[in-house]
Amino acid sequence: MRRTLHGRRSVRMAAGLLAAGLALTACGSSSSKGGSPGGSSGGSSNNVPGADALDKATGVVNLTFWHSMKDTNQKAVTALVDAFNAKNQGKIHVTDTYQGTYDDAIAKYKTAVTSHSTPSIMQVYDVGTRFMVDSKQAIPVADLAAKDNFSLGDLQPNIVNYYTVGGKLQSMPFNSSMPLLYINVEAFKKAGLDPANAPKTLEELADAAKKLTVKDANGTTTLYGFGAADYGWFVEQLTAESGAPYCDNDNGRSARATKLNLTSGAPLTYTKWWSDLVKGGYAANTGRPTADAQAAFKSGKVAMSLESTGVLGGYVDAGKKSASPFTVATAPFPKVSAADSGGPVIGGASLWIDRAGHSDAEVRAAWEFAKFASSPAQQAAWHQATGYFPVSTAALQDPTDVAYRQAHPQFQTAIDELTATKPTTATAGCLLGVMPQARADLEQAMLNVATTGATADSALADASSKISKLISDYNSAVGG
């Protein structure tokens, strides 16, 4: 599930570890059997092994693959790895290992860098991109593709837009998601609302939440109209939809970001909006843990929720198995204003191929795995098993995927949302080395507004100041 993968456990610890260790990882890399890349774009094309590296290898080339998939999604990873190993039997063998949440995994990765024991290939969440580039451990997949004259044209443009840094695609897109509005169809109908005409703006969402909220004879709320985690990712989405950058310096892409734009626009509007719904009794406040917000929707305690495509499969199954079964429908992520012409930012994670400390044969084998994982057939199977949409455009034409979306229309919403989004600086997302901690600080500020007497203006101003200091420390650590 997406939010589990973007879990907040040990966020503060992980952010501290990463910032503290960047001075080491940015200035030098692990002792390398195959050479170590450098340069501001994450790696150098001067040491890109050719296809003959695999031919020269003696015996099976063993790869270590670190990932953060669990439950249903972990089964899908196992199926992918098994298929690759079967295809490359006697030549390449991948061993996949679950490393905990994304935050946990990247903290372990930092430790592995200092001990020269990084994995061959690693799944890293979207907001880890800046750190991975700064650590200078990985080789850009654009360099490997150029070496082979391999076309990357099948990849979804919006996904490429996010993972391109310094003019190069740095990592191979793998599990990508879009934010969605989830709807309990039966609750909508009971309230006299049309689930096929879902709210499109925050104002419409608030109006629907008030109509959907149900109280018993004692005044106890039995159904909240709305419920979503106190999650900074939603603020980032609304900001992108409004066409504004979330951080300065063109979302950290023309130069290192130095601050977040939190004190006006979508961040301020959403903080006030969510606080008003919570205080009014129309939104369930499950706090920052995304698992708690997911559980509330799956159990039928809230009628509408914001989440990513990564939980879609689990939500549909939960609705069927609920004590009071319900049907799950999806709609595009709402906007602050109907006039907003931007789109959301992709989420999920990508595959990074480590260069420092890894042989030419290992790098080439990891490249073969990355290409396999992003291929149309594998992405179609991945989409159907998890709810993450295919990073491959051709996967959408796969007969099995076409048939699956026809039978499960909930899965089509994210596809439509993605294709309707024009790649821009705003929708590329903010590159920030301390994004996990920045999110945590924003979320705490939002929670304070909803549960105490703090005003949105003062809480966000304080959070902005605190986050700016974190960013400054990080940038100093990497010499930026």
N, C-alpha and C positions, 0 to 999 in steps of 0.2 A: 504494500500500500504506500502511496506516495507520502503521506504525512508521517508514517512510521519511518520512512527512509529519510525524511527531513526532520527527524526527531530532535528534541531540544535537550536530551540528556547530555550532561557534561559540556554544554555549549561554552560556558565561561572558561572551563578548564581547557577545552580544545583550542579556543581562540587564543588563550594565553600561550599555550604550547607552540602554536604555529607562529605567532608574532615573535616569540622569544627565539625560535630556532631559525628564522629566516635569514638572519645575518650570516649564519653558517651555510645554509643551503643555497643562498643567492650568490655568495662569493666563491663557492667551490662546490664540487659535486663528488659523489661517491667514487672511490677508486674504480676504474672502469676496465673491464676486459675487452670492451669494444670501443672505447673512446667515450668522451663525455661531451654533450652538446653545450653550447653557450649562446649568448645573445639575448636581447630583450624580448624576442618572440618565443622564448622557451627552449628552443633548440636550434641547431645549425644544420644546414644541408650539406656541410663539408664532410660529414661522416655518416652518410646514408648507405647502409649495406645493400648490395644488389641481390637479385634472386638466387645467384649462384652460391650465396652463403648457406642456403639450405642443402644444396647439392653436395657441398663440401663437408657437411656435418657428419660426424661418426655416430651411428646409432640414433635412437629416438631423441628428439629435442623436447625436453620437458618444460612446460610453462606453468607458472603460478598465477592464478587469477583471483584477485580479491574483489569481493562484491558486498553489497548491503541489501540483497533481496532476501525476504523471509516469507514463510508460509506459502501461499499459492504462487507468488512470484519466484520463490526459490525453486519450486518444482519446475517452473518454466526455464530457469537458468540451467538446471540439471539436464533437462531435455535438450537444450541447445548445445551444451558442452558434450553430452553423449553423442549427439549427431555429428559434431565436428571431429571427435576422437575416432568415431567409426569410419568417417570419410578419410582420415589421415592416419589410419592404423599403421604402425611400424615406422612412421615418420615424425609425427608430432603428437604429444599427449598433454592435455590441459587438466590441471587439478584446480578446481574452484573451491574457495574457502569463504564462508560467511564471516565478516569482520564486525558485525554489529551495525548500528545506525551509521549514516553518512558521517556524522560528527565523530563517532567513535573510530570509524575507519581512517579518516584523514589524520586523526591524532596518532593512530598506530603507524600511519605512513611516515609521519614526521620522525618518529622514533626509528623506523626502518632506514630512513635516509642517513641518520647519524651513525647507525650500526652497519651501513652498507648491505642491507638485506631487503631491499625493495622488491615487490612482486614484479613479474614480467609485464603484467597488464593489470590495470586497476580501474574499477568503476568509481567515478568521482561525481558528486552532485554538481548541479549547475553553478551554485555559488562558490564552489571550490576552484573555479577556473582561474581566477587571479592568482591564488596561491600556487597552483600547479605550474603556471607560467613562470612565476617568480622563483620557484624552487629549482628550475633549470635541470630537472631530472629526465624529462620526457622528450621524445622526438616528435615534432609536428607530423600528423598524418599527411598533411599536404606535401611534405618533403618525400615521404615514402611513395605517395601517389605519383608525384612528379618523376621520381626515379624509374617507375614502371610505366609511365605514360598511362596511368590508370585514371579513368574518369570518375569524378565525384559528383557528376551531374544528376545522379538519381536521388541524391539526398534532398530532403525538404529545405527550400531556401531559408525559411525562418529559423530553422534549427542551425543551419550553417551560419546564419547571421549572428547567432549567440556565441558559438564556439570559435569564431574567427577573431583572432587577436594579432595585431601587428601585420595584418594583411594575409595571414595564413590560418587555415583550419587546423587548430591545435590537437583536437581529439576526435575520435570517431563517435558520432551520435549513436546512442543505443536505446535507452528507455526515455522517451519524451512524452510530456503530458501538457495538457491545457487545463486551466481552471474552469470549472463548470458550476452551474446552479443545479442542485439536486432537489427533486420534488417528490413528495408522497402523493401519488395520484388520487388515492381514495380520500385523503384528507382534503385535497383541493375540491373534489366534487361535493363532498359533504358540506363544505363552506360556501358552495355556490360559485366556485371559481373554475375557470377553464384551464386545465393543465397544459393544453396546447397553446395557450396564450400566456406564457409565463412573464413575470415582471422583467422589465428591461433596464430599469434604472433603480438607484437606491430608494428614491421616493416611492416608486411603484412597489418595491420589495417591502418597504415599511407598511404601506397600506394593506398589502396582502397578509403580512404577518399579524396585523391587528385582527383581521377577519378570520384568520386560521386559529388563533389562540383560543383554547377551550378551558373553562374552569368548571369544577363541580359545584354542588350545592353549598359546600362549605367554603367556596372561594379558592380552593386549591387548584393550581394549574395542572391539568392532565395532559395538555398538548400545547407546546409553545409553537408559535407561528414560524419562528426562525431560530436557528442555532448553528453556530460555527465557532471554530477555535479562535482564540485571540492570537491571530497569526499574521506576522508582518508581510508574508507573501501576498496576501490579499491586497494590502496597501500598495505594494509594488505593481500589482496587476492593474488596479484602478488608475494609478499614475500613468502607466504606459498607455492605457486606453484613452486617457485625456490628451495624449500626445506630448507629455512632458517627460524630461529625464528624471530619474529617481535620484541620481547623484550628479555632481558638477563635472565639468570637462567632458561633455558629451557622453554622459554615463560612464565616465572613466575610460573612454576608448581613444580620445585624442591625447590625453595625458592622465596621469594617475588622479583618481578622485580624491578630493580633500574634505568633502562634506556631503551629507544627504540633504535633499530638499524636503524637509519634514514639516515646516511651520506654516505652510499654506497649501492651497490646492487640495488634491485628493487625500493626502494623509490627514489633514486637519478635518476635512469634511467627513471622512469615514470614521474617524475617532469620535466625533460628536454624534454621528448617526448611530453607531453601535452602542455608545453609552446611553443614548436616549431610549433605544429599544430595550436594553437590559433594565434600566431603571423603571421603565414603563411596564415591565412584566411581559413583554411580547417576545423577548429573545432569551433563550437559556444561556446562562453564563457558565460554561464548563471550563473556563480558564484557558491557560496556554497549552496544556497537553492535547495534541490533536487526536490521540486515541480516544479521549473522553468525548470529544465532539462527534467523532465517528460512531461511537457506541450509542450516543443519544439518538442519532438519526436512524441507525440500524434497528433500534428497539422501538421505533415509532413514537418517540417522545417529542420530536420536533418535526415540523411539516416541510421545512425548507432548510437547505444547508449549502454552504460553499465548500467545495473540495476539488481535487484534481481527478483526472481520468484514471489515475493509478488505483483508485479505490472502487471504480465502477463495478468490476466483476464481483467484489466482495459485497457491495451494497445490493446488487440485484439478488444474489443468493440469500443475503440476510432478510430481505423483504419477503421472500418466499417462505422462509423458515420462522418468521416472527410469530409471536403468540397471536397477534392479529395481523395476518398476512397483508402486505400492501405491494403495489406496483411502483417501481422506481422509474421516473422520467428525468431526462436531462434537458437543460436549456443553456444558451450561451451565458457566460459570466456577465453579470449586470454592469452597467456603467454609471458614473456619477451623474452624467447628463446625457440625454438622448442626442445632443449635438456633438458629443465626443466621437471623433472619427478614427481614433487610433485603435489598437488591438492589444491583446494580452501578450505576455512574455512566456515563452516556452519554459517548462520545468523539466524535472527528471535528471538524467545523468548521462555521461559519456564515458568512453573507454580511452584511457591514456596509456600509451606504450612507453615503458621506461627504457631509456638508452644508457644512462650512467650505471655502470656495474653489470651490464648484460652483454653477452656475446652477440656478434653479428647474426649468427644462426637463430638465437633466441628472439632478437628483434624482428627478424623476418618471419619467424613462426607466429609471433604475436600479431604481426600485420596480417597474416593469413587468417588468424582467428577474428580480428576486427572486421575484415572484409566479409567473412562468413556471417558474423553476427548481424551485420547491417544489410545483408542480401535480401532481395524481395521475398523469397520463400520463407526464410527464417523470421523476417519481420512480420509477415502475415500471420505466422503461427504464434509469434510473441504477442501481437495485437489481440488475437482471439483468446489467448490464455490469461492475459493480464489486464487489458483495458488501456495500456499505454498505446498511443497510436504509432503507426509505422514511421520510421525515419526515412524509409524508402518510398518514393512516389509510385514506383512500379508495383509495390506490395498491395496498393489499393485496387489494382486491376487483377490481382490473383483471384481466380474463381472461388476459392474457399473463403476468402475475405469478403468478397462481394456478397456471397450467400449468407455469411455470418452477420453482416451489417443489415441485410434485409430482414433477417430473423430477429435481430437485436438492434432496433433503431436507436437505442440509447448511445450506441458506440459511434453513430454517425455525427453526432453533435460536435465533438471535438475536431473531427476532420473538417467540417464546414467552418468552424471557428478559425482553425489554422489557415485554411486556404483563403479566407476573407481578410486575413491580416497582412498588411503590406509591410515588408521589412524596412524598418527605419531605425534611427539611433535610439528612439524611445523603446521600441519593441525588441531591440537587441538586448536590453537588460543592463543593469548596473554592474560593472566589474569592480569588486571591492574585496580586498584580502581578508577583511574582518566582518564579512556579511553575516555569518552566523551570530556573532556577538551583537552586531548592529540590530539585527532582528530581535534578539532577546531584549535589548534595552528599549526598543520601540514598543514591544509587546507589554513590557512591564508598565510603561507610561500609559498605554491604552487601558490596561487593567486598572490602574490607579484612578483614571478618569471615570471609569464605569462603577467603581466600588467605593470611592472616597469623594471628598469635596474638591479634589483637584480639578482645575479647568483644563480643557484641551490645549489651549494656547500655552499655558505655563508648562504643562507636562511635556509637550512636544519640544518646547524650547530647551528644557533641561536635557531631554534625551538627545537632542541634536548636538548640544554642547559636549555631552559625555562621549557621543559617538565620534565627533570630530577629533577628540583627544586620542581615541583608539586608532583612528585612521592615521593620525600624525605619527604615532608611535610605530605603527606598522610600516609606513612609508620610510621612516628614518631607518628602520631595521634592514630594509632592502635597498637603501640608498636612493630612494625616489623622492 
